[in-house]
Amino acid sequence: MGDVFISYKRQDRAVAAALAEELTAAGYSCWWDTSLVAGEHFNEAIQRHLDEASCVLVIWSRESSASKWVQAEAVTAFNRDALVAARLDDVELKYPFHIVQTADLRRYSPGRSHPGLAEVVRGVAAKVGREPRAALSATEPPRRVERDAPPETKSKLNGAIIAGVAAGLLILAFGVYATTGGLSAKQDEVATVQAPASEASAPTSDAATRITDDVAQQPVVQREEARESAPQTSPPPIVRSAPSGSFDDCDGASWCPPMLTIAGGEFVMGSPSGDPNRASNEGPQRQVRVGPFAIGRHEVTFDQWEACAAAGGCDLNAQPEDQGWGRGRRPVINVSWNDAQQYTRWLSTRTGRAYRLPTEAEWEFAARAGTQTRYSTGDGISAAQARFGAPSTSSVGQFPPNALGLYDFHGNAWEWVQDCFENSLASVPLDGSAFEGGRCVRRVLRGGSWDNAARSIRSAVRYGGDPNVRGAVRGFRVAADVR
């Protein structure tokens, strides 16, 4: 996990650079827009580092306070209690930001001392939970990372409501939170950058998502297909699970998800440290035993969702947007974790069986289908095997199933699971149950989507999303207990 994510407007770049140097000298890793590497998706990198940073330093000015991108990042930080703010001029801040103590950097000139700098460092230290270094050593210059590539193409976004902000807060940022509860950005609107100090801050995975006008660049996808993870020591033995039967609870009617009963077994959850695309939240690897359960053969479709809406069971989100791609057998998208919970409650009442979201361990067990490779297809995956790097979703079941007979675990739509999100697997229960501890401000999404590169649809990729936020890459599948 990185220490500080810096959010600012292009006109304040010199101040952002100076603050990054001050904080790096104080021993904190900073992320702003000069650490992107060739092939990295700008908006995905922003979302990942925004989520992983211990604190978010927002540089307020007249320009940045009018930027929907900066406001969106500030909202995320406020909701996480991770916001540290600094003011460059006499800008009037709106609710809720005016109730947050803000460091006074008016009349600050980069390279000169200013009493507000100490206030910024104190704020960062409080959020990070680590005292600053007294001074930068003579042998350790400030860490600056040069730009390797321009940002990704600018994005289209759907609106989503950010949980935790009081009624009446009208922020232009709502246009940003469409994909993964995060944001996608143009470089001249928001800039952000990291001097990575650890595996957690290295740009090795883009477990966040975006919506763009263009398909992901094919050369990136081809490189990802060719890349294989470095071998680790032999993993513990895996008990392959054979399905003991399929069923549905409505005699084959299209509104009912077809299910597969999984016998359960043991597997190694997470990714090895040698995986070149591994994110820190994919470890440490854990040996987990999963009991018998049933899981949907496919992601829940628009047809299935609309049956719930027609019956009044999904009134929180009766008509999720389909982005103009069509409905029917495509996975339902633009649904939040809370929406998915409402669907499972309705399905349980309608069928008499207790449906729910899968646990994170159940999901990965089913996705791996007895493998320990990067994908259920091996250490590589192609466009003939999954929906990724594409302009839209596809109908469920269009690609070959995995060894258990399950479809679309790689790509198509990110899938909500039951668990609370933590930035590591250390808290994952070893009995396959859901982790419901911690602050639980985010819930886990798995599998990647139509919009991601191959590296982001690996079996171990995981992401934490606001349970209230909907997005065009978010869907789900159902699970059920078996006796």
N, C-alpha and C positions, 0 to 999 in steps of 0.2 A: 504494500500500500504506500502511495506517495504521501508526502507531508502537506504540501500547499498547492492548490490549484488557483491560478491568478486569472481573474476575469476583468476585462477592461475594454475600452473602445480604442479604435486605431489611433485616434488623435492623442491618446495618453500613453502611447507605446514607450516613450522615453522614460516616463515614470515607472511603468511596469518593469522595464528592464533594470532600472536602478533598484527597485524594491526586490526583484528576484536576486540580484547580486547581494544585497544586504542580508536577505534571509538565507541564501546559500552560505554566506560567510558565517552566519549564526548557526549553521549546522543543519538546516532544513532543506530537503529536496523540493524544488519548485517546478511546476508544469505551466508553461505558456507556449505560444505558437511557434517556437523555433526548434522543437525537438522532433518534429514529424520526420519520418524516414520514407524513402522511396517506396511506393506501393501501398502506403498506409492510408486508410480512408480518414480524411480530416474529421468528419463529424462523428465517426465511430470512436476515434481516439479521444475526442473531447468528452463523449459520454462516459467512456471507460474511466478516464482519469478523474472526471468530476465525481463519479461514484466512489472511486477508491481513495481519493484524497481525504486526509484527516481534517483538513479545514479548507475553506474557499475564501480567498482574499478578493473582495470586490472593490475595485477602485471607482468610486463615484465621482462623476463630474457632470456638467450639464449635458455633455454629449452621451456619456454612458448611461445616464438615467433615462434617456429617451430610446435606448437600444433595447429591442425586445429580446435579443440574445443575452445581453448582460442581465436583464431583469429575470429571464428564465433561469439562468445559473444561480442568481441570488435567491430565487424562490426555492430551488432545490437545496441550497445550503441552509436557508432559514428552516426548512422543514426537517432537516437532519441535525439541527443545532450545531452547524459547522461553520456559520458565517462569521468572518472577520471583515470589517468594513473600514475604508479610509476615504476621506473627503478631500478633493483637490480645490474646490471652490465653494461658493455659497448656494449650491444646488439645493432645492427643497425636496426632501425625500418623502415618498408616499408610504402609507401603511402597507406592510408591517415594518418597513425598513427604518422608519423614523423612530421606532422604539428600541432599536439596536444601538448600543454604544458605538460611536464611530470615531476613529482616530482622525485628528485634525491635521491634514497635510497641506492646508492652504499656504501659499507662498513657498512651497517646497520646490527646490531646484535640484535635479539629479546631480550627485557628486558633492553636495554640501550637507553639512549636519543640519538636523531639524528635530525638535523635541517630539514631533509626531512619530518619528521612526521607532523610538523606543516603545511607544504605545502599540504600534503594529506588531513588533516582535513579541511583546508581552501577550497580546491577543493570540498570536499564532502558538506560542508556547502553551497557553492554557488549553487550546483545542487539540494540539498534538499530544500533550501530556509529557513534554520533555523540555527541560531547561535549555536555553540557547548556549552555544559556545561563547566563551568570553570574547574571543577575537579570532580572526582568520589568521592561520599560521602563514609565515612568510613563504613556505614551500608549497602552499596549497592555494592557487589562484581561484577566483570565483569560477564556478563551473558554468560555462556557456556552451550550448549545443547549436551548431549551425543548421540552417534549414537544408534539407535534402530534396524536398519536393514541394510543389504547390499544393494547395488544398484540393479536396474533391470538388466536383461540380456542385453548384448550389442546389438546394433541396426543396421539394414540395412537402408541405406538412399539413396534417390534420390537427384540429384543436383538441385539447384534453384538459381536464380540470385538475389542478394540482392540489392534493389533499393537504390539510393542515393549515391552509390560509383562510382566515375568517371571511364570513359572508360579506360581500360588498367590495372585496379586493378585485379590482379590474385591472389586469395586467396584460399588456400586449403579448406577453410570453406564451399565452395559451396557444398561439399558432405554432409554437415550436414543439410541444410535447405530443408528438403523434406516433413516433415509431416505437421507441422502447421506453417511454416515459422520460426521454431525455431530449436532446436537441441536436439539430443539424445546423450548420452554420456556414455563412460566407466569411471568408477570411477578413474582409474589411469591416465586418460587423463585430465579431468577437474573436479575440485571439487569446491563446492560452499556451503553456510549454513545459517540458520537464527536463531537469537535469537528473536522470534516473540514478538512484543510489542503490537500488536493490532489484531483485527479480520482480518484485511487486510493481515497480515503477517502469520496468522495461517494456517497450511496445511489442510484446510477443503474442498478444491475442486481441481480437476486437469483439469481445462478447457482447458489446452493445450493437444496436442496429440503427438503420436510417431508411428514409424514403428518398429516392433521387429520380431525376428525370431520365437518367441514363442507366443502362445495364452495367453492372460491375465489369471492370475492364477484363477482357478475356485473357490477356497475358498473365494477369495476377492469378486467375483461376487455374491456368495451365501450370504455373509455377507451383501452386499449392498442391495440384494433383501429383506432381512429380516428386514433391518433397516427402521424405519419410522420417519418422522420429528415430533418434539414436537409440539403439538397444540398451535396455537397462538390465539389471540382474533379473533372473527368471522370476516371474510373479508367482505367488502361491497358487496351488491347484484351483481350477475353476470347476464347479459342479455345473455341467450343462443342464439347462432346464428344458424339458420337453412339454409342450402343451398337452393338457389332458382333456381338451374339448373346447369347442366354440359354442356360443349361444347368443341369442338376443331375447329380450323379454316382450316382444310384440309380434311374434310370428312373421318375422321378415319385413315388417312395415318399414318404409323408408325413414320414418321419424325416429327410429330407435337405433342407437349405436350397436353394431355387431361387436361382440366381445370375445376374447380368447382367455381361457383359464391357463395360468402359468403355474407350474408346480413349485417354483422357487428354487433356492440353492444359494451357494456362496459365490462371491466375485470380488474383485479388487476395484473399488470405486475411486475415480479420479484419474489423473494423467501422471505419467512418470516425469521426473525432472528433466529427462533428456528430450522430451518433445519440444521441438523448436518453437512451437506456437503456444506452449503452455502458459496460462495465466496463473498467478499466485493463488487465486481462489479455487484452483483445481486440485489442490493438495492440502495436507499430506494425504497420500493414498491410504485407503482404509479397507480392511477385509470385512465385508458386510455379509450377513446371512439374511436373505429375504425369504419370508414365508410364502405360502400359496396365495395368489391373488388373481383377479381378473382385470384385464385392461382392454380398452378399445382398440380394435384392429386399425382404425383410422382416427384422425383428428375429427372432432365434432364439426359437422357441416352446417352450411346455412339452412338447408332443408330441416335438419334436426333442431337447430336453434329456433327456426320460425314456428315449428310445432309448439315449442314451449311458449313463445311469445303469443301465439294465437289463443292458447289456453290461459293466458294471463299469468303464467309462471315466471316470465322473464321481463317484467315490466320496467326494470331499471334501465334496460337497453333493448327495447323491443325491435328496433330496426337498425342493427349495426351497419355502418357504411361499408360498401363492397368495393370502393375505389373505382367503380365503373368496369370491373373485370368480370362481373357475373356472380351468381349466387349458386343455388342448386347444390351440387356435390363439391364445391370448393370449400376449403376449411373456413369456418366462420372466423372473421378477424374483427379488429376494433372492439375487442372485449377485454374487460379488466378481470382481475382475480375475483373481485366481488361479484361481477356478472357471472363468472363460471360457477361460483358457489351457488348462486341462485338457480342456475340450470340444473346442477346436481340435486338440489333439494326438490325441484319439480320432478325430475326423472325418478327420483326415489319414491315420491308420492304416487306418481303415475303407474309405476311398475310393481311396487311393493318390495323392491330390492334396494338395499342401502348403497347408493352410488356416491362417489366422492372423487376428488382429484387424486391422482397417484402420488405417493410419496416420492421424494427425489431419488431415493435408493431404488424403489420399484421402477421408476422411469429409466434410470440408467441400466439397470439389470435387463429390462426389456429391450432397450435400445442396442445394447451390446450383443444380445442373443448368443451368449456363450463365447464371445471374442474378447480379447484384451488389446486389440489393435486400435488405431486412432478412429476408425469407423467400423461399422459392422461389416463393411465390404473389404476390410483390410486396412493397410496404411495409406491408401489413396482412395479417391472417389471421383467419379466423372459425372458429366451432365446427363448421361444416360441412366444414372443410378439414383439421382436425387434432384430436387428443385432448389437450385441456388444460383447466385449470380444472374438472376433472371429479372424481367420487368414486372412480374406479377406472380401470384400463386397459381397452382394448377389444381385440377380436381383431385380429390384424394384417391389413392390406389393406382395412380398412373405409372408409378415406378415399381421395380421388383421389390417384393417383401424381403425382410431379413430372414434369418434361419428359423425364427419362431413363427413366421407367417404374419408379421406386423408391418405396417406401411408408414412411410413418411416420418420416421424418427430423425432423419437428417434433412434439415431445410423445410421448405414450404411455409410453415409458421412456427414461431417460437411457442412453446407450450408451457402454460402455467402448471405448477405442481403445488402440493399442499404446504411445503416447508417454508419457514422463515429463512431469509437469506443472511448468511454470515460470510465474511471475506476469506474463509478457509473451510476445509472439510473437518476440522478438528472436533466440531460439535455434532457431527452427523451420528445419529444412533446406529449402533452396530447390529441392531435387530431388524433393520429395514423400515422402522417406523419414521414418522415425520418429525423433524426438529421444529418445535414450537416455542423455543426459548428466546432469550435475549430481548432486545428492544422491539424486534419484529416490525420495523417500519417498512421493510421490503419483503417481497415474496419471490421465490425462485422461478426463473424461466429456463427452459432447456431446449436444446435441439437446433437453434439457429433458424433462419428463414430464407425465403425466396431471394431476399435482398443481400445476403451475406456471401462473402468469399468462402472457399472450401475450409479454410482454417477455423471458421466460426461455426461450422456445423459438425464438429467432431463429437464423439460420444460423451466426452468429459466436459465440454463447454457448458458453463453455467453463468447466469446473470441475475442480478437482483432488480426487480421493478416495483414501483409504487403500486400497491394493490388496487388503487382507485383509478389508475391511468389506463386508457385504452390506446391502441395503436394499430396501424395497418400491417404490422408484422406479428401481432399477438393473437394466439388462439389457444386451444387446449384439447386434451382428450380425457376421457373419464376412466375411472377404475372402480372396483368393487371388491369387498371381502368375499372369500369363498370358505365354505365349511368342509 
